[in-house]
Amino acid sequence: MTTPAANPRRLRIGIGGIGIESSTFCPHRSTADDFRQTRGRELLDRYTWTRPESDLSREVEWVPLLHATSLPGGPVEAESYLILKDELVTRIREAGPLDGLVYDIHGAMSVIGLTDAEADLTEAVRAALDAVGTPDGGRPMMSAAMDLHGNVSRRFAEPVDLLTAHRLAPHEDAWETRERAARNLVRCLREGTRPHRAWVQVPVLLPGEKTSTRLEPAKSLYASLAEIEKLPGILDAAMWVGYAWADEPRCKAAIVVTGDDAELAAAEAEKLARRYWDARRDFVFVGPTGDAEECIEKAVASDKRPFLISDSGDNPTAGGAGDLAYMLGKLLENDAIRSGEVTAVHPGITDPVAVARCFEAGVGAEVTLSVGGKVDANHGGPRELTGTVVALQRAADQKDRAEGGAYDRGVDMAAVRTGGVTVILVERRKPFHTLADFTGPADGGLGIDPRTFDLVVVKIGYLEPELYHMAADWLLALTPGGVDQDLLRLGHHRVERPLYPFDDDAYEAGDGPALTATRLGTLDG
């Protein structure tokens, strides 16, 4: 512990990180080009609390380093990872003395050849920070802001002074999480304290669609974090459900409690871990489920419009390839939809060749296309589609967005109608989370309003807020793909066992796993 200065100077705090969610079951490979890379003023403009009028900015000089964030996908190619890692580390070393770092990451990045990418990155970042030191000759502090679907291994947690994560799923508090990480860091630096950290992993691995905070038990578990923070001697409490679609030993739930009181932090971490373990069988899917055929049949028969169906196994915002035509095939196999008696829109099948063909043909032309299945060819391959091009939109007409850390850049898009189905093809992986994703800008674009269709079939898991409020009713289709909700059929073989749900009865004969918190101590300067 250090003593705060009588006349505190302005702090120098860096901001940077690399964030992506990577499915090791997805044949897609992520490269540096998939990442939105921000530096300088553009990086600082991501946050509200770095603006000159912010109370934090009056006492902090924010030092922008490198922030790189990508739409989830397959593992990152090693060369691309090294390019981004080396730049971040170099920028830290060139920044000069820093009091601390706001470490803005996701926590579920996989890299070809590594088993714990975040730990590898964090060790390099910590070494660079230690090399530059603080303006007073001490050791800089790191404060990590993470997604609750990240993984927290001991190797990753040890070099980090402060760790916090989202408390809502969907992540409506993503920017609040980053600000909490920054404010906790400034508080510790101003008070001259370094918190004790209690860390424990829970041998449970669940998909995000079973851990939404809209439902119990996640709702109450995550709500309890704020109450734990109110305890004297506690600064932050965080809980991660882990990332279910990476086959790595670190993938499991984790708890970290930080504060001045080491005993209390450990006790609260253990209680929270035990509550999570005891509730493991109570987690349920965020909505009613079924296989593709069941969901389509129920949606067609329903009088609720629009009726939304999640094509969850190929969700690009969880790490799916986004090019599976599996659900398209199932839609066209339904008589009512194929005949046009029931209408459906199915956006987001990635196929650059098919999109280019549509642009060559033009609006109104009939085209025959081989759609999807080029990247992920493990679930049915391409689907032949003959239909009419009804709309085209160029990437230049769209505005790039970086929301919640996922990079959504403009892409060329083409809408093709066959029978009652309008399929939206994209030349690059793109999520459809909002009405604007369908309609495009006010002065042009696809102009497709999903609210005018009977069915909307989206490559997503749980519905993002705008879709959730749009849906008259919805179903979660348990479809195949790189982010299959049925973990048992994916084929994990590198995760640490026993692990629920793979080993459901492993602890039946005893009191369950030990769940003893590891006291990581303080990272004193």
N, C-alpha and C positions, 0 to 999 in steps of 0.2 A: 504494500500500500504506500502511496505517496501523499504528500500534503499539498493542498491547493495553494497556488500562489496568492499573495496578498493583493497584487494588482494584476489580475489575469490578462494575458495578452490574447490576441485573436488567434484562434486555433487554425491549423492547416489540416484539412481532411480531404483525402482523395476519394473518388467515386469510380468504381469500375467492376467488371465481372463478365462472365460468359454464361449464357443460359440457354438450355435446350432440354427437351424431354425426348429421350431416345429409346425406341423399342428395339431390343435385340432380336425380336421375332419378325421384324419388318425387313424385307430385302432392299428397301430404299437406303441410300447412303447420303448423309448430309455432308455438305462441303462449306468452305468459307463463304462461298457466294450465296448460300442460303441464309446467312446471318446479316441482320441489319446492324451495321457497325457505326457507332456514334462516338465522336470525340469533341473536345472543345466546348464551345457554347451550345452546340446541338445536344451534347450529352446532358449538360446542366438543365437545358430546357425541358427534359423529360419530367422533371420534378417541380412541384410547387414550392417546396421548402428551400430550394436553392436560389429562388428569385431574390433580387436585392431588397424587396420590401419585407421578406420573411424575417421573423424574430431570430431564427437560427443564423441567417446570413449576416446579421449584425455582429455576431460573435465568431463566425466561422468564415475562413477563406476556403471555398470549395475548389478542389483541384481536379479537373476532369482528366481521366486517364483513357481507358477504352471500355466501352460497354458493347457487347455483341450478343444479340438475341435472335433466335430463329423459331419459326413455326416448328412444332415437334415433328419428328421423323425417325428415320433409321439411325444407326450409330454414325458418329462423326468420323470421317476419314482421318487417319493419323496425321497426315501432312497438313490438313486444314486446321486441326486442333493445335498443332505445334506453331503454326503461323500466328494464330490468335493468342495463344498462351505466351509466346515469346514477345509479342508486342505489348501485352499487358504488363509483363514483368519488366520489360525495358522501360516503359513509361513510368513505372513506379520508381525505378532506379534513377531516372532522369529528372523526376519531380523534386528531388532533394528531400530534406527532412519533412516528415509528415507526423502529425499527432495521431492520426488514425485513418482508417479506410472503411467506407460503407461498401460492403461487398455484396453487390446485387446479382444474385445467381438464381438458378432454378433448383438444382439438386439432383436431377435425374439424367444428367448427361452421360452417355456411354460413348466410348472412343475405341475404335478398332485397336486391339492389342493391350488395352488396359482393363483392369477389373474394378477400379475405383477412380474414375476420372476426376471427380471433384476433389478427392484427397490429393491426387497428383498435382492438380492446379493450385490447391490451397497451400500445399507445402512450398511450392515455388513462389507464390505470392508472399507468404510469411517470410521466407528467406530474403526476398527483395526488400520488404518493409524493415526487417531487422538490419539490413545493410545500410539503409539510409538513416534510420533512427529518427528520433523526434528533434525538434529545434532545441530542446533542453538536454539532449543527450540520452534520452530514455528509450524505451521500447514502444513502438506504435501499437495501437489497439485495432483489432478487426471486429467489425459488427456485420454479421451476415443476415440478409433478408432473403427468405426462401419461400418456395411453393410447398404447401403441405403434402404434395405428392413426391417430394424429394426424398432422398435417402441420407441418413446421418450415421455413418460409421464412426468408430472411435478414432480412427486415423484421420478422418476429415475433421472431427470436432475438436481434437486436441489443440491445433494451432489457432483456433478462433476464440476470441474473448467473449463475444456475445452472439447468440443465435436466436432468431425468431422466425416465425412462419405465418402464412395466411391462417385465418381462423374461420373462413367461409368457403364453402364449395357449393355452387360456383364461386369464383374468386372475386367477389364484389369488393373485397377489402385489399386488393393487391397493392394499391398505391399507399393505403394506410399502413400496410406492413412495412414498406420501405421507409416511410416517415418514422415509424416506431423504432426501426433499427438505427436511424440517424439520431433521433432524440435520445435514445438510450446511450448511444456512444458519447454524445456531447455531455450528457449528464455525468457519466463516469469520468470523463476527462476533466470536467469542471470540479467535480468533487474529489478528484485525485484517488479514485477507488478502482480496483480491478476485481470483478465479481468471481465468486466461486461458481463452478459449473458441475451440475450433477446430470449424468447421462445414463440412460438405460434403453436397450433395445427390447422390443416385445416380439416374440416369434409368431407374428401374424402378418399376412400379406393379402390385402384386399384391393380389388379394383376401385377406382374412384367412384364409380356409379353405385357402389354399395356403401359409400362413406359420405354421402352428401349431408351437409349440415342443415338441410331443410327437414331432415327426419331424425328420429331417435335411432340409436343412442349417440350418434355423432353430434347432434344438436346440443345435448346437455354436456357432453364431454368437452366440446370446444368452448361452450359458454362458461365452463368452470375455470378456464384459464385466467380470465380477468379477475375472478375472485381470488385465485391463488396469488396473483400479483399484488393484491391489496395487503397481503400479510407483511408485517414488519420484517425486514431483512430479505425480501424477495423483490427482484427487479423484473424478471420476465419468466413466463412459462410457455413452452411451445410443444406441440405434438405433431408428428409426421405420420401419415398412414403408409408412407413408402410408395415406391413405383412398381406396379405389379407386372409390367411388360418388359422388364429387363431381367435376364437370368444371371444374376451376380450375387455373391455372398452378402453384400451390404443391404440387399433389398428386403426390408421388413419395417415394421412400425418402430418409432423411436420417440423418446421423451427427453427434453433438456429443460432443466430449471436452473436459473442463474440468480445470484444474489449475494449479499454480504454474509449471510448466515449459512455456512456450509452444511450444518446438521439439518436445518430446516429444508434447504434446497433438496438434499438427498431424500428426506422423508416425503416431501411432496411429490418428487419424481417417482418414487416407488409406489405411492398411493395411486397416482394417475396411471402408471403402467399396469397396476393390478386391476383398476377399473376397466381399462381398455381390454385386457386379457379376458376378464370375466364377461365382458359384453360381446366377445368375438362372434358368437353365434346369433346375436341379435341384429347384426347389421343386415339390412335387406336392400334390394335394388330400389333406386329412387322412384321408380314407376313400375307399373305392371309390365311383365315381360312375356316373350314368346319367341318361337323361331320365326323366320321371315314369312313363311306361308301363313302361319297363324295370325301374325300381326296384320298382314295385308287383308286377310279374310275378315277380321274383326273391324278393321278400318272401313272397308267397303260396306259392310253391313250396318255400320253406325250411322246415325243421323246428325252427328256432331261434325261441324265443318268450320275451319279446316281441321283435319285430323292429322296430327304429326306422328311420324315413325322415325325413330333413331336407328340408323344403320351403324350400330355401335362398334362392330368388329373392324371397320375400316375408317375410323375417325382420325382425320389428319391432325386434329388438335390434341390427340393423345399419343400420336406417333405412328398412326397407320399410313400406308402408302397412298391412300386416297384414289387409287386407280382401279379398284375392284368394280366390276360390272355385275356382281352377284345379285344385288337387289334390283337392278334394272331388269335382269332376266326374270326374276320372280314377279315383278310388276307386269311384265308382258305376258306372263303365263296365266294371269288372271283374266277371265273372259270379259268381265265388266269393264276392266281398265283397257284391255286391248281393243275393245269395240268402241270406246269413247263414252260409254254410258256413265262411267266414273272417270274424273280427271285427276291426274297426279303430276306433280313437278318433282324432279329428282336432280338436285344440283350437286356439282362438285366432282364429277368423275374426271380425273386427270388424264389427258391424252393430247399432247401437243400436235401429233400428226393429224388426228381427227379434227382438231380445231383449225389447223391450217387448211385442210380440205374444205371446211365450211366457209372460210373466208374466200377461198378461190372460187367457190360456187356462187356465193352471194345469197342474200335474203330472198326467199321464195323458191330457191332451187331445191330439187329433190336430190338427196345424197344417199349413198350406201357406204357405211363406215364399219370398220372393225374397232370397237370401242373398249378401252380399258384392258386390264390384264397384261400389260407390257412389263410393269415393274414387279408387281406381286402376281405371279402366274400360278400360284399354288391353290387358288380357289376358283377354278372354273375357266380361267383364261379370258381372252377377248370375247365380246358379244357382237354379233353382226346386227347392225341397225340400219334400216332404211326409213327415211323420213324427210320432212321438209325443214329447211333452215328458216327459223322464224325470227331470230334476232342475233345480232353480233355486237360485241363491244371490245374496243381496243384497250390495252393496259394504260395507255396515255390518258384515257378519259377518266381514270380512277385515281383516287387519292390514297397514298400509302398510309397505313395506320400501324401504330405500335401500342396495342392495348393489353394490359395485364402481362406485358413482357413478351407476347408472341408477335412475331413480325408478319403482318399481312400486307404484302405488296400488290400493286396492280398486276392483273394478268389478262391476257386475251381470253375471251369467253365466247362461246357459241351455243345457242339454244336450238335444239332439233325436236320436232314434234312427230310422233308416230302413234296412231290411235289416240288414246286418251292421255298418253305420257308425253310430257315435255321434259327432256333431259338437258341439263346445262353442263356442257363440257368446258374444261379449263385447261390452258396450256401449261400451267404450273399449279402445284398443290395450293388450294385455297379453302379456308373455312367459310361456311355460310351461317352466320350467327345473328345477323340483323336483317331488317327489312331492306336496308340500303344495299346489302350484298346482292339481293335479287334485282332490285329496281334500277340500281346505278344512280348517277347524278341526276339532279332535277332537269337538266337540259339535254338529256339523252341517255344512252346506255341500253341495257337489255329491256328495261321497262316491264319486267315480269313481276306481278304482284302475287306472292304466294297465298294471300288471303282469298284469292278468287278461285283457288283449286280445292277440290274435295280432299285430296291427300297431299301432304308435303313430306317427302322422304329425304332426310338430311343425314349426312355423314357426321354424326356427333354422338356423344354419350348422353349424359343428362343435358337437358335443354338449357341453353344460356337464357338470361332473363327475358330478352325481347321475344324469343321464340316461345318461351314458357308462357308468357302472357298472351301471345297470339293464339296458342293452341286451344281449341274447344275441348279437345281430348288428345291423349297421346299414348304411345306404347314404345317400350325399349326393345328393339329387335336384337336378339342374341345371335348375331351373324358372325361368320368366320372372318379372319383377317389377322393382321399383325398386332391388334390390340383386342383380341377376343376376350369377352367378359368371362368365358368359361376357362378359368386358369388351368384346370386339370387336363384339358385337351391340348394345351399349348406345348407342353414338353419341357418344363423347367428341369434342369439337372445339375445346375451349379449353385443354386441357393442353399443356404445352410439349413440342415434338417436336424430335428423335427421342426416343422413350420406349418401352421394352420393356413389354409384348409387342406394342404397336401397330406398332413398327418393328423387327421381329425381326432383320433383317440390316443395320441401319443402320451398324454399326461393323465389319462383316466385313472390310473392306479394310484396316483399320488396327489400332491397339492398343487400341481402345475409347475411352471418354470419358476426359477428363483426370483427373477426380476429385481435383483439387487443393484442399486444405482452405483455407478463408478464415479468417484469424486475426482474430477479432473483438476481440482485446485485452481490457482490463479496464474495467469501469465505475467508475472511481475517483470518490470523493466530492470 
